[in-house]
Amino acid sequence: MNADSAPLRPARRPGSQLPPNAGVADPSRGTRVAVGMPLAGAAAAAAWLAHAGWSLGTSLPIALALMGAAAAAERLVFQIGPRSWYTASAPAVVLAALLGGPLLGVAAGISTQVVRSEAVWRRRLAEGGLASLQGIAAGVVGSASWSSGTGATAVAAGAMAAAVAVNSAGRALIMLERRAHPFRETWLRGFLVDVLEMVLLTPLLAVLLLASESDGVLVVATAAALLTALTIAQRSREATAVALAAEQENARRDQLTGAPNRRAFEEAMAAEHARIVRGALPAGLFVVDIDHFKSINDRFGHRVGDEVLIEGVRRLSDGLRPSDVVARWGGEEITVLAPGVRGRRQLEQFAERIRSLVADRPIATTTAAVPITVSVGGTLLDGSVAPLAALHRADEAMYAAKRTRDATAVSLPPLLTLRLESV
């Protein structure tokens, strides 16, 4: 379980301290931990060498395979929170420590960061040092328990408990130095994930420990198979997430024009309404209806009618601001949400811009160049009424414009109308 930090910090005066932000750590901090963790791991390894000398509890090929498994396990990342994720590297490091001893545990811990070129150096050093400390702690506990005749399950549980203790202490040090907030909730969530991991994987480690006495290759093969299964699960989860995101995006798109559909426009209105209620500027809300659209279909065919709709939406999308939302509401009606529109004059100017963008020149279709006009009704979304009520007012203004066609009409909210009349 790891915790990252946000890459941006607010500006501050030299010497001043930043107030803690929820869920945010200060990425400029962590150098002491980043240097201290590897030094602590090196000191622990040196102490073990002085005490027990150089020894490897398994063959060199199996040791290298276990180190590779630890490195591969670190690459399997599963998101479990907004700023937290889980990797399976800790059990792989513990397995290496149990089969090869504390020094192999240290090497496996270091190997978890060897191929992580995408991480910043502080993080790689801190997590590599912490993983090496987990490896040596698990190896020491495992060696002592195994030599005393303790059962495989107890040995595996003790090694995992040692790794959890080291990881929890290291996480606390990293969070304290980086001033991560909220400290207690984040640390406790990581600790609970570690404990759950220990409970679930201790039986598997015990089985592998017993199997190693007769066939170390089988243990490595089993670990590789498990990592492969996790990799497939991760890739499948990522593919499912991408497909779901695409499906959700398609559910908010009009299939003919590619513009946002009614559902997406309602969501955009609700979001803009919430911003306005919190103090943002009002927004212009417009309903655009293509005049004589039925006659276009009757005269040229529905294919040309579709081309007219597609081109009308394209002209508005290209001609208006990037912040404006152009959607197909249904049939020949197009809706536009324009943030930052204030007062009758801006509303009328924007409505006229919409009309001219669509109707100033004929639309070239596969059959003929079709001259079209549009009727535009507009109002202000100012937070005084619900978004759909404001849209209904814009729709009424559009019908007022449709009396003459190729025209615009605006209808102000009642409160704003009263304010203007009193000026």
N, C-alpha and C positions, 0 to 999 in steps of 0.2 A: 504494500500500500504506500503510495507516494502522494505528496501534496506539492503542487506547483504554485507559482506566484504570478500576479498580474504584471505585465511588462511596463506599465506606464505609472508615473507618479505625478501628483500635482506639483506645480511650481511652488517654491518656498524661499524665504529669505535665508541667506547664509547663517548657519548657526541655530536656526529655529527647528523645532521638532514637528513632525507631521502627526496629526491625530490619527488613531487607529481606525481603519475602515473595515467593515465586516467582510470577512472572506478574502481579504487582501493582505499579502505579505510584502515587505519592503525588499525588492530584489537586489538592492545595493548592499544589503547585509548578507551574512552567511560565510564570509571569508574565513573567519576563525574556525567555524565548524568544518568548512570544506577542507582546510588544511589539517585540522585536529583529528578528524576521523581517520584518514589514511595513516597519520603518525601513530595513532592509538593502535590501529591494526598491525602496523609494522612492529611496534613495541611488544604487542602480545605474541606475535609470531616469533620474535627474537627470544622472548622469555620461554616460550615452549621449546624452541631449539636448544636453549641452554639447559632446560630441565630434562628433556627426553631425547634430544638429538634428532638427526634427520631420519625420518622413517615414512614409508608410504604403505598403507594397508592394502593396496591393490596394485595391479600391473599398470605400467605406464600407458598403454593404449586405452585401458578402461578409465584411467584418471583423466586423460585428455578428452575422452568421450563425455565424461561427467562434467568437465569444465565447459565443453561445447553445449551440453544440455542446459546448464545454468545460463549461459549467454543467450541461448535461444528462448528460454523461458522468460527472460527479461523483456524480450521483444513482443511478447503476447500481452497486450494491454486491454483491460476491460474497464470501461468507465462505470463508476458506481456512485458518482456525485458530481455536482457542478465543478468542483476543483479537486476531485479525488479519483483515483483509479487503482485497480488491482493488477499485479503481475504475479506469475507463479514462480518467480526466481527463488524466493525464500525456501520452499520445499526442495528445490533442486540443489541449492547450496547445502542444506541440511543433509540430503542424501549423500552428496559428495563427502561431507565431513564424517558421516557415519561409516562409509565404506573405505575411505582413504585416510581418515585421521584429520586432526586439526589443521595441519598445513595444507592439505588438499582443500579443506573448507575455506581457508584464506584465499587460495588460488581461484577457487570457483567464485568466491565473492568478488574478487577483482575482475574476473572474466565477464561478469554481468554488465560492466560498463565499457568493455573494450570496443564493442561495435556500436555504441550509442553516440554517433557523431552529431546527431541533431540536438543533443542536450548541451546546455551551457557548462562551462568547466567547473563552476562551483557545485552544480548539481551532480555532475559525474564523479567528482572527487568525494563529495559528502556521501553519496549513496554507495559508491564503490567501497569506501572505507567502512561504512556501516555494514555492508554485506559481508566484508571480510571479518569483521568482529562477530557477526552472527555465525559465520562458518567456524571460527576458532572456538567460540563458546559451545556450539553444538557438538563439535568434535571432541572437546575436552569432557563434556558431560557424557557423551556417548562412549568414549574410551573408558572412562572410569566405571560407568555402569555395566558395560559389556564384560569388562575384565572381572567384575565381581560376581558374575553369574546371573545378573538381572535378566528378566525376560525381554524378548524383542519389543513387545508393545510398550513396556515401561521405558526401555532405552529410547525408542522413537519419541515417546511422549516427553521425556526429559530433554532430549535434544531440541524438539520443537518449542518447548517452554523456554529454554535458554535463548533460542533465537527470537521468540516473541518479546522476552524481557529486554534484550539488547535493542531490538528494533523500536520498542516503545520508548526506551530511554533516549535513543538517538533522535527519534521523531520530536520528542519534547525539547531537546537541545536546539534542533534546527528551527523549530517554531518559535522558541524564545528569542533566539538571536535575530531571526527575521521578523519578529514582532507580528506574527500571523494572528489574525482575529477572525472569528471567535476561537480562542485557544482551547478551552475545555471541550466544547462540542466537537471540534475537528479532531483533537487528539483522541477523545473517547471513541469516535466513530472508527478511526484507524485501529485502535486497540481491539474493539469488538470484532472487526474484520479479521485481525490476526488470530484472535482466539477461535473464531469459527473455522478458520483455515487449519489451525492446529487440531481441532476436534475431528474435522473431516478427513485430514490426510495422515494422521498418526497411524491408523490401521494399515493404510497402503504402504507407508514407510516401513512398518514392522514386517509386512510380508516380503518386501524387497530386501530387507536386512537379512531375513532368514534365507531367502533364495540366494543371496550373495555367497553364502558359505559353500554352495555346491556349484554355482554357475554365475559368474559375474557378468558374462556376456548377455545372459538372459535378463538380468537386471537393467543393463544399458538398453537392450532392445525394448523392454517394457516401458522404460522412461521415454524412449524415442517415440514409441507408439502413442503414449499419452500426450506428448507434446504435439504430435501430428494431429491427434483428435482435437486438441484445444485450438490448434491453428485453423483447422477446418471450421470449427464452431465460430471462431472469431471472424473469419472471412465470410461465413454465411450470415452472421449477425450484421456485419458491415454492409453486405450486399442487400440484405433485407431492409436495413435502415435507409440506404440510398433509394431503393425501390419505393419504400413507403413515402419518403420525402418527394419523390417524383410524382407519385400518385396523388399526394396531397396538393402538390402544385398544379397538377392537371385538373383536379377537382375545383380549382379556383380560376380556371382559364376557360374562356369561350372557345369551343372547338372550331368555329368558323373563322373568327378574326384573330384568335390568339391573345386577345385582350383579357384583362380580368373580367370575371363574370359577376352576376348579381351577388352571389355569396361573398366574393372577394371585396366587392365595392361596399357592401354592408359592413364588413369587418373594417375596411379603411375608414368609413364614416364614424364607426364606433371609436376607433383609435384616435381619430382627429378630434372628435367630440370630447374625449377624455382629456386631451392636451389643452383644448380651449377652456374647459372647466377649471383646469389647473392654472390658467393664466395666459395661455398662448393667444395669438391673434385669431380673429374669426377666419373662416374659410368660405370661399365661394362654392356654391353647390348648383349644378346646372343639369338640366334635362334637354337633350337634343333629339329632335324628331325629323327624319328625312321626309320632306314634303312629297306627296303624290307617289309614295313608294309602291303602292299597289299597282298604280298605272305603269310604273317601270317594269314590274314583274309581268303584268299582262301584255305589255307591248314587246319587251325584249326577252322575256323568259326569266325563270328563277335563277339561272346561272349568272346572268348579268346582274340581277338584284343582289346576289351574294358578292359579286365583285365590287359593286357600289358600296356595300356595307364595309367590306374589307378595306377599301381605299379610303372611305370616310374616317374610319378608326385610325388608319395609318397616318393620315394628314394631321389629325389632332394629336396623336402620340408624338409625331415628329415636330410639330409646330409649337406645342405648348412647352412649359417648363418641365425639367426632369422630376420635380417634386409633385407635379400634378398627376392625378390618377384618372385615366380614361378607361372606361369600362363599357361593355355592351350589356345594357340592362335587360333587353329582350326585344324580339322583333326588330323594328327599325329604330328603336330608341337607344341612344348612347348617353351615358352619364359622365359628368366630369366633377372632380373634387379638386379645388384649387386653394391650398393653404395661403394664409397671409393676405386675403382680400378684405379691405375695410371700406364700408360705406357704399352708398348708392352709385357714386361716380365710378369707382373702381369695378363695381359689379357690372355696370352697364358696359364699360369698356372691355371687360373680359368676355362678356357674352357676345359682343360684336366681333371680337377677335375669333371666337369659336365659329361664328357664322361665316366670316370671311375665309377662314382657313379651309372650310369644307366646300363652300359654294362659289368661290371666286373664279373657278375655271372648271370646265367639264371633266368628267372622269372617263379616262380611256379604258374601254373594256374590249373583250375579244370580238364583240359584234360592232360596236360603234362608240363614239365619244358621247357620253350621256350628260347633258347639263342637269344639275340638281340644285335645289335650294333646301335650306333647313330652317326650322323654327326652334328658337332657343329660349328656354325659361330659366331664370336664375333667382337664387335667394342666398342669404347668409346663414351659414352654420355658426351660430354664436353661443351655443350652450344654453339658450333660453328654453328650447324644447328638445325633445328626443330627435335623433338623426332622421328616423323615418318620417316624423312629422314635418321636419324641415324639407325633406325630399318631396313630400306631398305638396308643400307650398311651391316648390320649384316646378313641379308637374303642372299645377294650376296656372302658373305663369307661362309655361310652354303652350298650354291650350289657349291662353290669351293671345300669344304671338301667332298662333296657328290661324287665327281669324283672318289675318291678312297674308300669312305665309311669308317665307323669306324675311323673317323679322325676329326681333328679340324683345323680351319683356322681363322685368324683374319685380319681385315682390319681397319687401323687407319684412323682417320679423316685427310683430306688433310693438314690442318695447322700443326697438330702434326707430320705428316710424314715429312714435310719440316723441322721442328725444329729438329727432330731426325737425318735427313740426314746431317744437317749443323753442328752437334756436332762432 
